Amino acid sequence: MKKAQDLGAAVIVEPMDIPGTGRFATIQDPQGAIISFIKYE
């Protein structure tokens, strides 16, 4: 998240653990696109 923020992204949903699945986060890039990430366990 730090690198994305340094490059101008806004954090919409802070990284969080989802039990039985993995980690999840959502950011908005400087042009306005909203991107969600899921890292599966």
Backbone as XML, in Angstrom:
<?xml version="1.0"?>
<chain id="A" units="angstrom">
  <residue number="1" name="MET">
    <atom name="N" x="0.807" y="-1.187" z="0.000"/>
    <atom name="CA" x="0.000" y="0.000" z="0.000"/>
    <atom name="C" x="0.858" y="1.262" z="0.000"/>
  </residue>
  <residue number="2" name="LYS">
    <atom name="N" x="1.947" y="1.241" z="0.730"/>
    <atom name="CA" x="2.798" y="2.426" z="0.842"/>
    <atom name="C" x="3.273" y="2.890" z="-0.524"/>
  </residue>
  <residue number="3" name="LYS">
    <atom name="N" x="3.737" y="1.972" z="-1.367"/>
    <atom name="CA" x="4.240" y="2.362" z="-2.688"/>
    <atom name="C" x="3.122" y="2.948" z="-3.543"/>
  </residue>
  <residue number="4" name="ALA">
    <atom name="N" x="1.939" y="2.332" z="-3.491"/>
    <atom name="CA" x="0.807" y="2.851" z="-4.261"/>
    <atom name="C" x="0.469" y="4.275" z="-3.807"/>
  </residue>
  <residue number="5" name="GLN">
    <atom name="N" x="0.447" y="4.498" z="-2.503"/>
    <atom name="CA" x="0.165" y="5.834" z="-1.979"/>
    <atom name="C" x="1.252" y="6.820" z="-2.393"/>
  </residue>
  <residue number="6" name="ASP">
    <atom name="N" x="2.505" y="6.410" z="-2.354"/>
    <atom name="CA" x="3.607" y="7.275" z="-2.769"/>
    <atom name="C" x="3.468" y="7.687" z="-4.234"/>
  </residue>
  <residue number="7" name="LEU">
    <atom name="N" x="2.843" y="6.821" z="-5.043"/>
    <atom name="CA" x="2.655" y="7.097" z="-6.464"/>
    <atom name="C" x="1.331" y="7.807" z="-6.753"/>
  </residue>
  <residue number="8" name="GLY">
    <atom name="N" x="0.567" y="8.175" z="-5.696"/>
    <atom name="CA" x="-0.635" y="8.974" z="-5.866"/>
    <atom name="C" x="-1.952" y="8.254" z="-5.695"/>
  </residue>
  <residue number="9" name="ALA">
    <atom name="N" x="-1.934" y="6.984" z="-5.345"/>
    <atom name="CA" x="-3.186" y="6.237" z="-5.149"/>
    <atom name="C" x="-3.817" y="6.596" z="-3.804"/>
  </residue>
  <residue number="10" name="ALA">
    <atom name="N" x="-5.126" y="6.463" z="-3.741"/>
    <atom name="CA" x="-5.866" y="6.646" z="-2.495"/>
    <atom name="C" x="-6.364" y="5.276" z="-2.040"/>
  </residue>
  <residue number="11" name="VAL">
    <atom name="N" x="-6.221" y="4.997" z="-0.754"/>
    <atom name="CA" x="-6.702" y="3.726" z="-0.212"/>
    <atom name="C" x="-8.197" y="3.860" z="0.062"/>
  </residue>
  <residue number="12" name="ILE">
    <atom name="N" x="-8.995" y="3.007" z="-0.567"/>
    <atom name="CA" x="-10.447" y="2.998" z="-0.377"/>
    <atom name="C" x="-10.810" y="2.021" z="0.744"/>
  </residue>
  <residue number="13" name="VAL">
    <atom name="N" x="-10.238" y="0.815" z="0.701"/>
    <atom name="CA" x="-10.426" y="-0.189" z="1.755"/>
    <atom name="C" x="-9.036" y="-0.631" z="2.193"/>
  </residue>
  <residue number="14" name="GLU">
    <atom name="N" x="-8.711" y="-0.380" z="3.454"/>
    <atom name="CA" x="-7.417" y="-0.795" z="4.004"/>
    <atom name="C" x="-7.257" y="-2.311" z="3.885"/>
  </residue>
  <residue number="15" name="PRO">
    <atom name="N" x="-6.028" y="-2.786" z="3.707"/>
    <atom name="CA" x="-5.822" y="-4.239" z="3.661"/>
    <atom name="C" x="-6.409" y="-4.920" z="4.897"/>
  </residue>
  <residue number="16" name="MET">
    <atom name="N" x="-7.121" y="-6.004" z="4.667"/>
    <atom name="CA" x="-7.732" y="-6.743" z="5.782"/>
    <atom name="C" x="-7.679" y="-8.229" z="5.496"/>
  </residue>
  <residue number="17" name="ASP">
    <atom name="N" x="-7.682" y="-9.003" z="6.557"/>
    <atom name="CA" x="-7.736" y="-10.458" z="6.441"/>
    <atom name="C" x="-9.181" y="-10.901" z="6.284"/>
  </residue>
  <residue number="18" name="ILE">
    <atom name="N" x="-9.390" y="-11.859" z="5.392"/>
    <atom name="CA" x="-10.701" y="-12.488" z="5.237"/>
    <atom name="C" x="-10.504" y="-13.951" z="5.631"/>
  </residue>
  <residue number="19" name="PRO">
    <atom name="N" x="-11.052" y="-14.381" z="6.772"/>
    <atom name="CA" x="-10.840" y="-15.742" z="7.246"/>
    <atom name="C" x="-11.181" y="-16.791" z="6.187"/>
  </residue>
  <residue number="20" name="GLY">
    <atom name="N" x="-10.261" y="-17.730" z="6.012"/>
    <atom name="CA" x="-10.463" y="-18.816" z="5.075"/>
    <atom name="C" x="-10.225" y="-18.445" z="3.613"/>
  </residue>
  <residue number="21" name="THR">
    <atom name="N" x="-9.868" y="-17.183" z="3.356"/>
    <atom name="CA" x="-9.664" y="-16.735" z="1.980"/>
    <atom name="C" x="-8.280" y="-16.140" z="1.779"/>
  </residue>
  <residue number="22" name="GLY">
    <atom name="N" x="-7.948" y="-15.079" z="2.509"/>
    <atom name="CA" x="-6.660" y="-14.409" z="2.355"/>
    <atom name="C" x="-6.749" y="-12.961" z="2.777"/>
  </residue>
  <residue number="23" name="ARG">
    <atom name="N" x="-6.131" y="-12.066" z="1.985"/>
    <atom name="CA" x="-6.147" y="-10.632" z="2.274"/>
    <atom name="C" x="-6.798" y="-9.892" z="1.118"/>
  </residue>
  <residue number="24" name="PHE">
    <atom name="N" x="-7.390" y="-8.729" z="1.433"/>
    <atom name="CA" x="-8.165" y="-7.958" z="0.486"/>
    <atom name="C" x="-7.880" y="-6.477" z="0.686"/>
  </residue>
  <residue number="25" name="ALA">
    <atom name="N" x="-7.837" y="-5.708" z="-0.391"/>
    <atom name="CA" x="-7.688" y="-4.256" z="-0.308"/>
    <atom name="C" x="-8.249" y="-3.637" z="-1.587"/>
  </residue>
  <residue number="26" name="THR">
    <atom name="N" x="-8.621" y="-2.357" z="-1.506"/>
    <atom name="CA" x="-9.091" y="-1.614" z="-2.668"/>
    <atom name="C" x="-8.418" y="-0.250" z="-2.672"/>
  </residue>
  <residue number="27" name="ILE">
    <atom name="N" x="-7.936" y="0.165" z="-3.867"/>
    <atom name="CA" x="-7.331" y="1.482" z="-4.016"/>
    <atom name="C" x="-7.970" y="2.204" z="-5.205"/>
  </residue>
  <residue number="28" name="GLN">
    <atom name="N" x="-7.742" y="3.511" z="-5.265"/>
    <atom name="CA" x="-8.146" y="4.305" z="-6.420"/>
    <atom name="C" x="-6.894" y="4.951" z="-6.984"/>
  </residue>
  <residue number="29" name="ASP">
    <atom name="N" x="-6.620" y="4.716" z="-8.271"/>
    <atom name="CA" x="-5.405" y="5.278" z="-8.857"/>
    <atom name="C" x="-5.601" y="6.768" z="-9.136"/>
  </residue>
  <residue number="30" name="PRO">
    <atom name="N" x="-4.516" y="7.483" z="-9.437"/>
    <atom name="CA" x="-4.613" y="8.938" z="-9.625"/>
    <atom name="C" x="-5.565" y="9.365" z="-10.750"/>
  </residue>
  <residue number="31" name="GLN">
    <atom name="N" x="-5.841" y="8.485" z="-11.709"/>
    <atom name="CA" x="-6.767" y="8.810" z="-12.790"/>
    <atom name="C" x="-8.221" y="8.494" z="-12.434"/>
  </residue>
  <residue number="32" name="GLY">
    <atom name="N" x="-8.443" y="7.864" z="-11.275"/>
    <atom name="CA" x="-9.797" y="7.596" z="-10.806"/>
    <atom name="C" x="-10.253" y="6.151" z="-10.890"/>
  </residue>
  <residue number="33" name="ALA">
    <atom name="N" x="-9.446" y="5.271" z="-11.499"/>
    <atom name="CA" x="-9.838" y="3.860" z="-11.585"/>
    <atom name="C" x="-9.773" y="3.212" z="-10.204"/>
  </residue>
  <residue number="34" name="ILE">
    <atom name="N" x="-10.764" y="2.417" z="-9.871"/>
    <atom name="CA" x="-10.798" y="1.706" z="-8.592"/>
    <atom name="C" x="-10.391" y="0.262" z="-8.847"/>
  </residue>
  <residue number="35" name="ILE">
    <atom name="N" x="-9.422" y="-0.204" z="-8.050"/>
    <atom name="CA" x="-8.831" y="-1.530" z="-8.234"/>
    <atom name="C" x="-8.879" y="-2.286" z="-6.917"/>
  </residue>
  <residue number="36" name="SER">
    <atom name="N" x="-9.352" y="-3.534" z="-6.955"/>
    <atom name="CA" x="-9.363" y="-4.380" z="-5.763"/>
    <atom name="C" x="-8.364" y="-5.502" z="-5.934"/>
  </residue>
  <residue number="37" name="PHE">
    <atom name="N" x="-7.734" y="-5.883" z="-4.841"/>
    <atom name="CA" x="-6.726" y="-6.946" z="-4.836"/>
    <atom name="C" x="-7.157" y="-8.014" z="-3.838"/>
  </residue>
  <residue number="38" name="ILE">
    <atom name="N" x="-6.975" y="-9.277" z="-4.213"/>
    <atom name="CA" x="-7.182" y="-10.393" z="-3.285"/>
    <atom name="C" x="-5.955" y="-11.286" z="-3.377"/>
  </residue>
  <residue number="39" name="LYS">
    <atom name="N" x="-5.360" y="-11.573" z="-2.223"/>
    <atom name="CA" x="-4.251" y="-12.531" z="-2.147"/>
    <atom name="C" x="-4.791" y="-13.748" z="-1.416"/>
  </residue>
  <residue number="40" name="TYR">
    <atom name="N" x="-4.926" y="-14.854" z="-2.141"/>
    <atom name="CA" x="-5.483" y="-16.071" z="-1.568"/>
    <atom name="C" x="-4.441" y="-16.786" z="-0.712"/>
  </residue>
  <residue number="41" name="GLU">
    <atom name="N" x="-4.932" y="-17.444" z="0.344"/>
    <atom name="CA" x="-4.065" y="-18.222" z="1.223"/>
    <atom name="C" x="-3.664" y="-19.505" z="0.557"/>
  </residue>
</chain>
